[in-house]
Amino acid sequence: MLRVVTLNLWNLAGDWRRRRAAVIWWLQRLDPDVVCLQEVVDDGSRNTAGWLAERLELAGVAFGGVRVGGDGSSTQFGPAIVSRWPIDIKKAYVLPNSPGPTDVERVLLHARTGGLDVFSVHLTSLYESGALREQQCIEIDRVVASCVDPSSPLPPVLAGDFNAEPDSAEVRFLCGLGSLDGRSTYWQDAWRVAGEDGPGWTWDNRNVFAAAEFEPNRRIDYVFVGWRRDSGAGRVESCRVVCDRAVDGVFPSDHYGVLAEIAT
């Protein structure tokens, strides 16, 4: 059984020292094989995903950051993949973007680890940018199809913060429920396939960090798994919301995470 977690780390906001201890507490108990992270920060001397990997004693780290903070800044921000196994291949692909004062450039990070192709992503966050997210999802599906290893024992895994609800055009496209620009595809949405009872919200106002933003509850973080007809490998067996309780009085992030268990 392959255990995959996705979690948006909320960069270094709030009390990062207390929050990172809560992240470690959760991940130690979840015991994932692969963790897809978003809003990872690299300040030139320390990478938050690398720091977590060291404490969790995980062997592989891949990071796909873009520079933020103005001219001369060495700080990078983006997705990461942390794995139980070494990283054999890693590459970041630039997605369709419209970065500006309220958004940043978005990339898709690919890592091949333990014979598995894993992708971590964080789509544009602006409510009104659904059309851009649609183009980002079309490009994600194209990139994945172009670079996955067909001899892998498992289909690819795509996880992250999509900033889109399940009935959005971009998520429906990934789930095979609609086409975009004449393209169609099919990924298993782990929660849709095997989620627990309930709405599966990962942005939830029970979390004090989320409540401070005055936004509605919604499911916007996903684990997607490719599909193969020829075997049971890659079938999603279970899915649940995680990192959804405070540890020593602090939530790990403003998002909750998602854990999917995938048949091998």
N, C-alpha and C positions, 0 to 999 in steps of 0.2 A: 504494500500500500504506500503510495506517495502522498505526503502531507505538504500542502502548499498554503502559505499565509500571505495575504496582502495587507499592507497598512500604510496609510499616509502619516508620516512622522510629524507634520506641522512644523517643519523647519526647526528653528531654535526658539520658537515663541514660548511665552510663559516661563515657568521655572524649569528650564531644560534639565538641570541636574536631577531634580525630583522626577520629572517625567521619564527620563531615560532609565531610571531605576525601575519604574513601573513597566516600561517596555521590556526590559530584561526579565523581570518577574514573570510576565505573561509568556514570553517566548520560551523561557526555560520550561514552563509547564506544558506548553503546546507541543514542544519538541518537533518543529517542522523540519522537513528536508530542504525546502527552498522557501525563501522569504522575498517577496517583491515589495520594495519600499518606494515611496514617493516623498517629495520635498526633503530630500537628503541634501545636506550642506557640506561643502568642502571649502575651508577657509585658507587652503594652501599648506596647512600644517596638520590638520586633523579632518578626517572624513567621518561623518556620523555613522554611516553604514559600516565602515571599517572598524570603528570603535565597538559597535554592537557585535560584529562578527568575532572580534577578539574575545569579548566577554562570554559569548556563547560557544566559543571554541569550534566555529565553523570554518571550513577550509577555503571557501571561494568567495570573492567579492568582485563585482563589476559595477561601475558607476558611469552614468551618462549625463554629466552636468553641462550647463551652459553658464557663461559668465553673467553675473548680475552685480548691481551696486555702482554702476557708472564707470567712466574711464579710469584705468589704472587699478581697478579692483581685481584681486585674485580669487574672490569668492565665486564658487560655482554652486549651482542649484539644479536638481533634477532627480530622475529615478535611479534606483540601484537594485541589484539582485544579490542576495547572500545565499550561499549554498553549503550543504554538508560536504559536497565534493569540490575539487578544484575547478576553476573556470578554464575551459579549453579554448573557447572563442568568445570574444565580446566586441560589440559594435553598436554605436548609437546612430540612428537614422533621424534626420530632421523631418518633422511633420509639417503640413501646411500650417502657417502661423500668421497672426496679425498682432505681434507683440507691441505693447505700448505702455503707458504709465500705469495701467491697471491689469496688465497681463505680462507673461514672459514667454520666451520661445519654448516650444514643446518638442520633445524628442521621444522616440521609441527605442528602448534599450533591449538588445538581444544578447543572451548568454547561452552557450552550450555547456552543460555541466552534467556529469554522470550519464552522458549519452542522451540527455533531454534538451530540447530547445525551449527556452523560457524567455518571455518578453514582459517587461515592466513599463508602464506608461502612466502619464498624468495628462489628461486632456484639458483644453482651455476651460476656465472656470466661469466665464461670464454667462449669466442666464440667457442673454439674447444671442449667444453665439452658437446656436444649434446647427446652423448651416456649416460653420467651420468645423464643429465636432464631426459632422457627417463626412466632410472631406478627410479629416484626420483618420476616421475609422476605415474609409475606403483605402487610404494609403497604408494603414496598418495591415489590412488583409492582403494587400498586394505584396508588401515587403515580406510578410511571413511566408507566403506562398513561394517567394523567390529564394529564400535562404534556409528553409528547414531541411534537415537531413532525412531523406525518405527511408533510410535504413534504421532510424531511431526506433527503439521498442515501444515508444509511446508517442501519441500525437503531441503537438506543441501546446504549451500553456501560456496564456495571455492574462495578465492580472494588473490591477491598478485602480486608480481613482479616475473614473470616466466623467464625473460631473454631469451625469445624465441619468434620468430615471428609466425604469424598465420599459415604459411605454413610449419612450422617445424614438424617433426615426433611426438614430445612430445605433442604439442598443437593439432595436428590433432587426436592423440589418444584420448585426453580428449573430443574432439568434436564428437567422433564416426566416424571419417573419415578414420581411419586406426587402425590396431591392433599392439601391441607390445608384444613380447614373448608369443604369443598365447592368450593374454588377450585383451578384448575389453570392452568399456564402452560408456556412453553418458552423457555429461554435456552440458547445454546451455551456449555458449559463449555469454554473454550479448550484446557485441558490434555486433557480427555477426547476432544475432537474431533481435535486435532492436536499433542499433546504428544510430546516425545521419549521414548525408552525410559526406564524407571525409574519409581519411585513418585511423583516430583514433589514430594517433601517440601519445604515452605517453613519448617517448624519442624524443625530437624535438629540432632542433638547433636554433629555435626562442628563446628558453630559453638559456640565456647566460651561465648558469651553465652546461648545456648539451653541448653547443657548445665548451666549453673549453676542452672537452675530445676527440674531433676530431672523433666522431663516427657517423654513418649514422642514419638518422631518422628511427624510427620503432615503431611498437605497441608491447609492451612487458609486459604491466600491464593489468590484466584481472579480471573480476568478472564472475565466473562460477556458475551456479545454476543447481542442480539436476533436474531430470525429473520425473513427475508422469503422467500416462495416465488417471487416474480416475477423475481428477478435473482440474479446471483452476488455482488452488493454485500453486504458484511457477512459473507461466508464466512471462517471462521478458517483461515488458510493454515499457520500454524506457531505453536508455543508452547514456551517453555523457561524453566527456572528461572534467575534471574540474581541478581546481588549475593551470590553464594554463595562467594566467595573473599575472603580478607583482602587488604587493600591496605596496604603498609608495616606489616604486623603487626597490623592491626585490621580486624574485620569491620564493614561499614557499619551493621548493626543486629542485633538478636537474631532477626529474621526474614530469610529470603531473599525476593527479589522474583520477579515473574512478568512476562515479556515476551510479548505476543501480536501477531502480524502479521495484519491483517484486510484482505481484498480491498476495493477501492474502485471 
